[in-house]
Amino acid sequence: MSLDTFHLPPLVPFFAGEPGKEHYRLLGYMASQFKNQDIFDIGTYLGYSALALSCGEASNTVLSFDIVKKDSLPVAKNIEYVMDNLMEDSGKAIWSERLLKCPLIFLDIDPHIGELEYDFYLWLKSKNYQGLMLCDDIHHFENMKNNFWNKVAAEDKLDVTKFGHWSGTGLIYFNKDKVPEFLKN
């Protein structure tokens, strides 16, 4: 299955957005590459990324984290919404075993300053994480570019905006063998 043929249900108008404009097809496709795994969605917001990730493979569990309680979020059998902060040591301590075993993390936290994102990347490296991390908004916010994306080692990342979100989608790989071939071109 290619990204071009991966279709999400039309539950959310954004899901129909073309690659390079919206990233939901990329999220669903990336999640579809794994079976019976935890997928971490860090930064729930409206829950659309969790929903896209949940459509990728029904046997996966999408753990969607936020620090603000939301009243109305998309429901799917394989989504668990969690109130915890994985940018803090206490949150990492609780979730590190599952987090470090998961093959895919989607990172999209507010306020897009880049410092927390960079610290999280360094923490994953220090723990020898072997999965993939997709990051949103890597170009849209100056602080995200300067404090995060531009600081990630060139040999650890790919700019996959043409397959993702117009605001910039980055793929950080902690094991190059896990990067889908079409993203390498």
Helices and strands as residue ranges (DSSP letters): G 3-5, G 13-16, H 24-32, E 38-42, H 48-56, E 61-66, E 79-83, H 89-101, E 104-107, H 115-126, E 132-136, H 142-147, G 149-151, G 154-156, E 157-159, G 161-163, E 169-173, G 176-178, H 181-184
